[in-house]
Amino acid sequence: MLHLSRQQKAVVFGSWLGWSLDGYDLVLMLLVIPSVSQLFFPHEDPTLSLLATFATYVITLIMRPVGGAFFGSFGDRHGRKKAMIITIMGFSIATFATGLLPTYAMAGILAPALLILLRFAQGLFAGGEWASGAVITMETAPRSARGLLSGFVQSGFTLGFLIASITYQFASVAYAGDAFIETGWRVMFYTGIIPGLVALFVRFKMKESEIWLETVRKKKIEKAPLRRIMFGKEERRRFFLCMILMTGLMYAWYTSMGFMPTFLQNYANLERPEVATIMIAATISSLLGHVFVGFISQYLGRRRALTLFIVVAIAITIPTLVGLYNATQTFERIFYLVIFAFVATTCFGAIPAFLSERFVTEVRNSACGFVYNGGLIIGSWSPLIAINLLSNASSLAPYVLSLNIMAGLIVALVGARLNPETRDVDLD
């Protein structure tokens, strides 16, 4: 049975809440893109409007490695807790402010410019959020509980996805038809301030990582952690091996779960309420899968757990997505996507533990933040690639999407095999 002190629970809960807000904001944008693309990028060709809006979304993802490196370095030099307080405040405000934006009809070119500016800021703060939360949790957790808590903290993103899907469903019903385009999507972003305030309150009450404080007492704080990662032979090697894994995982996730609302609405031609229902079921499955993968990684090892789930994901992607596309009933679509989501989107459950175990304390925050978000440098382009591939796919759409997902999974598999086992590493 898992026994955690009050302080350990505060750290885990504070990290989990922050990561859930990140998931909430990112997924809100994915859910509303099909509906609001014309509000900011009006064009006679809907595909071009969709591409432009996704490109704005990609800006958020591309900025995340910068935020991961910057706030990761800050966390290594000044403490994980301070970094977490700054990042949660930053992207809570940015999420809320998105709902205040004027549309193109109201402000012309200023509307997309402001949207891009906000997504820029969102990516910067969100990039710093994951590293500090994941690292402080792993540094605080008992070694025997790292795997389970790794999956739990990572499931926060999926919880945000779930809350966003539920909010989207309520908004689609409460603001039916044109009312959603006028008001509903704004209300969804306003609600993002709530989990941010709760997480901020919890973080003010939590204590700093004892492992990091020990480096302060021993005067071992790294003044330039990013330079050491890039120019230290061993750190650089670990960084690039982990980058291969994270690039593949990010590519596969953003072209599967990340792109799925758009695929269901624009290519499978489903209505908004049904899309929300299907995504809620899939997200619950993914959430449970994250915790499960983290849990079994404590027994199988991080490397073996990652390999197992990636291989099974490659095997089931085509049959589940073809079944989803050809299904005629909502429950059938839910059945196929739930299976897919549990297997193919949940390797991230082992990642907080795995990355924390790959790097020493002096550079852990910087390296974890940079590597995790660095996977988005290539991985974030997968929705745009999917849109281009699907534009002429017709009935082959599920096969084309499946191959795009599998490409990412194969890269992730190579990354998993190139990295060593880390389960028994001492974080001290």
C-alpha positions as CSV (number, residue, x, y, z in Angstrom):
1,M,0.0,0.0,0.0
2,L,1.3,3.5,-0.9
3,H,2.0,5.7,2.2
4,L,2.9,9.3,1.6
5,S,3.5,12.1,4.1
6,R,1.3,15.2,4.1
7,Q,4.1,17.1,2.4
8,Q,4.7,14.4,-0.3
9,K,0.9,14.5,-1.0
10,A,1.0,18.3,-1.4
11,V,3.9,18.0,-3.9
12,V,2.2,15.3,-5.9
13,F,-1.2,17.1,-5.9
14,G,0.3,20.5,-6.8
15,S,2.2,19.0,-9.7
16,W,-0.8,17.0,-10.9
17,L,-3.1,20.0,-10.8
18,G,-0.7,22.2,-12.8
19,W,-0.2,19.6,-15.4
20,S,-4.0,19.2,-15.7
21,L,-4.4,22.9,-16.4
22,D,-1.8,22.6,-19.2
23,G,-3.8,19.7,-20.6
24,Y,-7.0,21.7,-20.3
25,D,-5.7,24.7,-22.2
26,L,-4.0,22.7,-25.0
27,V,-7.0,20.5,-25.5
28,L,-9.5,23.3,-25.4
29,M,-7.7,24.8,-28.4
30,L,-7.7,21.4,-30.2
31,L,-11.5,21.0,-29.5
32,V,-12.5,24.5,-30.7
33,I,-10.2,24.7,-33.7
34,P,-12.7,23.1,-36.2
35,S,-15.4,25.6,-35.0
36,V,-13.5,28.9,-34.7
37,S,-10.8,28.7,-37.4
38,Q,-12.8,31.1,-39.5
39,L,-13.1,33.6,-36.7
40,F,-9.4,34.4,-36.7
41,F,-8.3,33.3,-40.2
42,P,-11.2,33.8,-42.6
43,H,-10.7,32.2,-46.0
44,E,-12.8,30.8,-48.8
45,D,-11.0,27.5,-48.5
46,P,-11.9,25.9,-45.0
47,T,-8.8,23.7,-45.2
48,L,-6.5,26.8,-45.3
49,S,-8.3,28.3,-42.4
50,L,-7.9,25.1,-40.5
51,L,-4.2,24.9,-41.4
52,A,-3.7,28.5,-40.3
53,T,-5.3,27.9,-36.9
54,F,-3.3,24.7,-36.4
55,A,-0.2,26.6,-37.2
56,T,-1.0,29.0,-34.4
57,Y,-1.5,26.0,-32.1
58,V,1.9,24.7,-33.3
59,I,3.5,28.0,-32.2
60,T,2.4,27.1,-28.6
61,L,4.1,23.7,-28.9
62,I,7.3,25.1,-30.6
63,M,7.7,27.6,-27.8
64,R,7.6,24.9,-25.1
65,P,11.2,23.7,-25.6
66,V,12.3,27.3,-25.0
67,G,10.1,27.5,-21.9
68,G,11.3,24.1,-20.7
69,A,15.0,25.2,-21.1
70,F,14.5,28.6,-19.5
71,F,12.3,27.6,-16.5
72,G,14.2,24.3,-16.2
73,S,17.4,26.3,-15.8
74,F,15.7,28.6,-13.4
75,G,14.5,25.6,-11.3
76,D,18.0,24.1,-11.2
77,R,19.5,27.4,-10.0
78,H,16.7,28.9,-7.8
79,G,14.5,25.9,-6.9
80,R,11.7,23.8,-8.3
81,K,9.0,25.4,-6.2
82,K,9.7,29.0,-7.4
83,A,9.6,27.9,-11.0
84,M,6.3,26.2,-10.5
85,I,4.7,29.2,-9.0
86,I,5.8,31.5,-11.9
87,T,4.7,29.0,-14.6
88,I,1.2,28.3,-13.1
89,M,0.5,32.1,-12.8
90,G,1.7,32.7,-16.4
91,F,-0.3,30.2,-18.3
92,S,-3.5,30.6,-16.1
93,I,-3.6,34.2,-17.1
94,A,-2.9,33.4,-20.8
95,T,-5.7,30.8,-20.8
96,F,-8.2,33.2,-19.4
97,A,-7.1,36.0,-21.7
98,T,-7.7,33.8,-24.8
99,G,-11.4,34.1,-24.1
100,L,-11.2,37.9,-24.3
101,L,-9.7,38.0,-27.8
102,P,-11.4,40.0,-30.5
103,T,-12.2,38.2,-33.8
104,Y,-11.0,39.1,-37.2
105,A,-14.4,40.8,-37.9
106,M,-13.9,43.0,-34.8
107,A,-10.2,43.9,-35.1
108,G,-8.9,42.8,-38.5
109,I,-5.3,41.6,-38.6
110,L,-4.9,42.5,-34.9
111,A,-7.1,39.5,-34.0
112,P,-4.8,36.7,-35.3
113,A,-1.7,38.7,-34.1
114,L,-3.0,38.8,-30.5
115,L,-3.9,35.1,-30.7
116,I,-0.4,34.3,-31.9
117,L,1.1,36.5,-29.1
118,L,-1.0,34.7,-26.4
119,R,-0.1,31.2,-27.8
120,F,3.5,32.3,-27.7
121,A,3.3,33.2,-24.0
122,Q,1.2,30.1,-23.3
123,G,3.9,27.8,-24.8
124,L,6.7,29.5,-22.9
125,F,5.0,29.1,-19.5
126,A,3.6,25.6,-20.2
127,G,7.1,24.4,-21.3
128,G,8.4,25.2,-17.9
129,E,5.5,23.7,-16.0
130,W,6.1,20.0,-16.8
131,A,9.7,19.8,-15.8
132,S,9.5,21.3,-12.3
133,G,6.4,19.4,-11.4
134,A,7.6,16.1,-12.7
135,V,11.1,16.5,-11.2
136,I,10.0,17.7,-7.7
137,T,7.5,14.8,-7.5
138,M,10.2,12.2,-8.4
139,E,12.7,13.8,-6.1
140,T,10.1,13.7,-3.2
141,A,8.6,10.3,-3.9
142,P,9.9,7.1,-2.3
143,R,11.9,5.0,-4.8
144,S,9.4,2.2,-4.7
145,A,6.5,4.6,-5.6
146,R,8.2,6.4,-8.4
147,G,6.6,4.4,-11.2
148,L,3.0,4.8,-9.8
149,L,3.4,8.5,-9.0
150,S,5.0,9.0,-12.4
151,G,1.9,7.7,-14.1
152,F,-0.4,9.6,-11.7
153,V,1.3,13.0,-12.3
154,Q,1.4,12.4,-16.0
155,S,-2.3,11.5,-16.0
156,G,-2.9,15.2,-14.9
157,F,-2.6,16.2,-18.6
158,T,-5.2,13.6,-19.5
159,L,-7.4,14.8,-16.6
160,G,-7.2,18.3,-18.2
161,F,-8.1,16.7,-21.5
162,L,-11.1,15.0,-19.8
163,I,-12.3,18.2,-18.1
164,A,-11.9,20.1,-21.4
165,S,-14.0,17.4,-23.3
166,I,-16.7,17.6,-20.7
167,T,-16.7,21.4,-20.7
168,Y,-16.8,21.3,-24.5
169,Q,-19.9,19.0,-24.4
170,F,-21.7,21.3,-22.0
171,A,-20.8,24.3,-24.0
172,S,-21.9,22.6,-27.3
173,V,-25.4,22.0,-25.7
174,A,-25.7,25.2,-23.8
175,Y,-24.5,27.3,-26.8
176,A,-26.0,25.4,-29.7
177,G,-25.3,26.3,-33.3
178,D,-24.0,29.8,-33.9
179,A,-24.1,30.7,-30.2
180,F,-21.1,28.5,-29.7
181,I,-19.2,30.5,-32.4
182,E,-20.2,33.7,-30.7
183,T,-19.9,33.0,-27.0
184,G,-19.5,29.3,-26.1
185,W,-15.8,29.0,-26.9
186,R,-15.0,32.1,-24.9
187,V,-16.7,30.7,-21.8
188,M,-14.6,27.5,-22.1
189,F,-11.4,29.5,-21.8
190,Y,-12.6,31.6,-18.9
191,T,-13.1,28.5,-16.8
192,G,-9.4,27.7,-17.2
193,I,-8.5,30.2,-14.4
194,I,-10.2,27.9,-11.7
195,P,-7.7,25.0,-11.6
196,G,-4.9,27.5,-12.0
197,L,-5.9,29.3,-8.8
198,V,-6.3,26.0,-6.9
199,A,-2.9,24.8,-8.0
200,L,-1.3,28.1,-7.1
201,F,-2.7,27.9,-3.6
202,V,-1.4,24.3,-3.1
203,R,2.1,25.3,-4.4
204,F,2.5,28.2,-2.0
205,K,2.0,25.7,0.8
206,M,4.3,22.9,-0.5
207,K,8.0,22.7,0.4
208,E,11.1,22.7,-1.8
209,S,12.7,19.4,-2.9
210,E,15.1,18.1,-0.2
211,I,17.3,16.6,-2.9
212,W,17.7,20.1,-4.5
213,L,18.2,21.7,-1.1
214,E,21.0,19.3,-0.4
215,T,22.8,20.6,-3.6
216,V,22.5,24.1,-2.2
217,R,24.0,23.0,1.2
218,K,26.9,21.3,-0.6
219,K,27.3,24.3,-2.9
220,K,26.9,22.1,-6.0
221,I,24.4,24.4,-7.8
222,E,25.2,24.4,-11.5
223,K,25.5,28.0,-12.7
224,A,25.0,27.1,-16.4
225,P,23.0,23.9,-16.5
226,L,22.1,24.2,-20.2
227,R,25.7,24.7,-21.2
228,R,26.6,21.5,-19.3
229,I,23.8,19.6,-21.0
230,M,25.0,20.7,-24.5
231,F,28.7,20.5,-24.0
232,G,29.2,17.9,-21.3
233,K,29.9,14.6,-23.2
234,E,27.8,12.3,-21.0
235,E,24.9,14.8,-20.5
236,R,24.8,15.6,-24.2
237,R,24.7,11.9,-25.1
238,R,21.8,11.2,-22.7
239,F,20.0,14.3,-23.9
240,F,20.0,13.2,-27.6
241,L,19.0,9.6,-26.8
242,C,16.1,10.8,-24.8
243,M,15.2,13.3,-27.5
244,I,14.7,10.4,-30.0
245,L,12.2,8.8,-27.6
246,M,10.3,12.0,-26.9
247,T,10.1,13.1,-30.5
248,G,8.5,9.8,-31.5
249,L,6.1,9.9,-28.5
250,M,5.1,13.5,-29.1
251,Y,4.6,12.9,-32.9
252,A,2.4,9.9,-32.2
253,W,0.3,11.6,-29.5
254,Y,-0.4,14.8,-31.4
255,T,-1.4,13.0,-34.6
256,S,-3.6,10.6,-32.6
257,M,-5.4,12.0,-29.5
258,G,-4.4,15.5,-30.3
259,F,-5.7,15.4,-33.8
260,M,-8.7,13.1,-33.0
261,P,-11.4,15.7,-32.4
262,T,-10.6,17.3,-35.8
263,F,-10.5,13.9,-37.5
264,L,-13.9,12.9,-36.0
265,Q,-15.5,16.2,-36.9
266,N,-14.0,17.1,-40.2
267,Y,-13.2,13.7,-41.8
268,A,-15.6,11.2,-40.1
269,N,-18.3,13.9,-40.3
270,L,-19.6,13.6,-36.7
271,E,-21.5,16.3,-34.8
272,R,-19.9,18.2,-32.0
273,P,-21.9,16.6,-29.1
274,E,-21.0,13.1,-30.4
275,V,-17.3,14.0,-30.8
276,A,-17.3,15.3,-27.2
277,T,-18.9,12.0,-25.9
278,I,-16.4,9.8,-27.8
279,M,-13.4,11.9,-26.6
280,I,-14.6,11.8,-23.0
281,A,-14.6,8.0,-23.1
282,A,-11.3,7.8,-24.8
283,T,-9.7,10.3,-22.4
284,I,-10.9,8.3,-19.3
285,S,-9.3,5.2,-20.9
286,S,-6.0,7.2,-21.6
287,L,-6.0,8.5,-18.1
288,L,-6.2,5.0,-16.6
289,G,-3.6,3.8,-19.1
290,H,-1.1,6.5,-18.0
291,V,-1.4,5.4,-14.3
292,F,-1.2,1.7,-15.4
293,V,2.0,2.2,-17.5
294,G,3.7,4.1,-14.7
295,F,2.7,1.4,-12.2
296,I,3.9,-1.6,-14.3
297,S,7.2,0.3,-15.1
298,Q,8.0,-0.1,-11.4
299,Y,7.9,-3.9,-11.9
300,L,8.9,-4.4,-15.5
301,G,11.4,-1.5,-15.7
302,R,10.9,1.7,-17.6
303,R,12.6,0.5,-20.8
304,R,10.6,-2.8,-21.0
305,A,7.3,-1.1,-20.2
306,L,7.8,1.5,-22.9
307,T,8.9,-1.1,-25.4
308,L,5.9,-3.4,-24.7
309,F,3.3,-0.7,-25.1
310,I,4.8,0.8,-28.2
311,V,5.0,-2.5,-29.9
312,V,1.4,-3.3,-29.1
313,A,0.3,0.2,-30.2
314,I,2.0,-0.3,-33.6
315,A,0.1,-3.6,-34.0
316,I,-3.4,-2.2,-33.1
317,T,-3.4,1.2,-34.7
318,I,-4.7,0.3,-38.2
319,P,-7.4,-2.1,-37.1
320,T,-8.8,0.2,-34.3
321,L,-8.8,3.4,-36.5
322,V,-10.3,1.6,-39.5
323,G,-13.0,0.2,-37.2
324,L,-13.6,3.6,-35.7
325,Y,-13.9,5.2,-39.1
326,N,-16.3,2.6,-40.5
327,A,-18.4,2.2,-37.3
328,T,-22.1,3.4,-37.6
329,Q,-23.0,3.6,-33.9
330,T,-21.6,5.8,-31.2
331,F,-20.9,2.9,-28.9
332,E,-18.9,1.2,-31.6
333,R,-16.8,4.2,-32.1
334,I,-16.2,4.5,-28.4
335,F,-15.2,0.8,-28.2
336,Y,-12.5,1.2,-30.9
337,L,-11.1,4.5,-29.6
338,V,-11.0,3.4,-26.0
339,I,-8.9,0.4,-26.9
340,F,-6.6,2.6,-29.0
341,A,-6.3,5.3,-26.4
342,F,-5.4,2.9,-23.6
343,V,-2.5,1.3,-25.5
344,A,-1.3,3.9,-28.0
345,T,-1.3,7.2,-26.0
346,T,-0.1,6.1,-22.5
347,C,3.6,5.4,-22.6
348,F,4.0,8.9,-21.2
349,G,3.0,7.4,-17.8
350,A,6.6,6.2,-17.3
351,I,8.3,9.4,-18.6
352,P,8.5,11.6,-15.5
353,A,10.3,8.8,-13.7
354,F,12.4,7.8,-16.7
355,L,13.7,11.3,-17.5
356,S,14.3,12.2,-13.8
357,E,16.4,9.0,-13.5
358,R,18.5,9.8,-16.6
359,F,20.0,13.1,-15.3
360,V,21.8,14.2,-12.2
361,T,20.3,16.7,-9.7
362,E,22.3,19.7,-10.8
363,V,20.9,19.7,-14.3
364,R,17.8,17.5,-13.9
365,N,15.2,20.3,-14.2
366,S,16.8,21.8,-17.2
367,A,17.4,18.5,-19.0
368,C,14.0,17.1,-18.3
369,G,12.2,20.2,-19.3
370,F,14.3,20.6,-22.5
371,V,14.0,17.0,-23.5
372,Y,10.3,16.5,-22.8
373,N,9.3,19.6,-24.7
374,G,12.1,19.3,-27.2
375,G,10.2,16.3,-28.6
376,L,7.7,18.9,-29.9
377,I,10.2,20.6,-32.2
378,I,9.3,17.9,-34.8
379,G,6.4,16.1,-33.1
380,S,4.2,19.2,-33.0
381,W,4.0,19.3,-36.8
382,S,2.1,16.0,-37.0
383,P,-1.4,17.6,-37.1
384,L,-0.3,19.8,-40.0
385,I,1.2,16.8,-41.8
386,A,-2.0,14.8,-41.1
387,I,-4.2,17.6,-42.6
388,N,-2.1,17.7,-45.7
389,L,-2.1,13.9,-46.1
390,L,-5.8,13.6,-45.5
391,S,-6.8,16.4,-47.9
392,N,-6.9,14.0,-50.7
393,A,-7.3,10.7,-48.8
394,S,-11.1,10.2,-49.2
395,S,-12.0,6.6,-48.0
396,L,-8.3,5.9,-47.2
397,A,-8.4,8.5,-44.4
398,P,-8.0,6.0,-41.5
399,Y,-5.1,4.2,-43.2
400,V,-3.3,7.5,-43.9
401,L,-3.8,8.7,-40.3
402,S,-2.7,5.3,-39.0
403,L,0.5,5.3,-40.9
404,N,1.3,8.8,-39.7
405,I,0.8,7.7,-36.1
406,M,2.9,4.5,-36.6
407,A,5.7,6.6,-38.0
408,G,6.0,8.4,-34.6
409,L,5.6,5.1,-32.7
410,I,8.5,3.5,-34.6
411,V,10.8,6.4,-33.8
412,A,9.8,6.1,-30.1
413,L,10.5,2.4,-30.2
414,V,14.1,3.1,-31.5
415,G,14.5,5.7,-28.7
416,A,13.3,3.3,-26.0
417,R,15.7,0.6,-27.2
418,L,18.7,3.0,-27.3
419,N,18.2,4.1,-23.7
420,P,19.3,2.0,-20.7
421,E,17.1,0.8,-17.9
422,T,16.8,3.4,-15.1
423,R,14.3,2.0,-12.5
424,D,16.9,1.4,-9.8
425,V,18.8,4.7,-10.2
426,D,19.3,6.7,-6.9
427,L,18.2,10.3,-7.5
428,D,20.4,11.6,-4.7
